[in-house]
C-alpha cells in the first residue's frame, strides 16, 4: 500500500510533502495527531525538519482541538448514560 501524500506551504521552506506514519489511523475520527505521527518526504536537516513539523502541527492543532472536543462530548454522554 502506498502512502497518501499531503502538502503544506511553509514560510521558509516552500511546499513540503508529508504523510502520516500510520496510514490506517488517519481515517479514525478520534485520533489526536502528534509530531511523531508525521513524516516528511525528502531529506531535511534536523533544524529544518523541526521547523517544518512545528509549522505543520500549528496547522493541525485546530483539527486536534475539534477532535478533543468531540471525544470529550462523547465521554460526557457516556458518563451521563451510566448515571441513569
Buried (B, 14 or more C-beta within 10 A) or exposed (E): EEBEEBEBEBEEBEEBEBBBEEEEEBEEEEBEBEEEBBBBEEEBEEEBBEBBBEBBBEEBEEEBEEBEEEBEEEEEEEEEEEEE
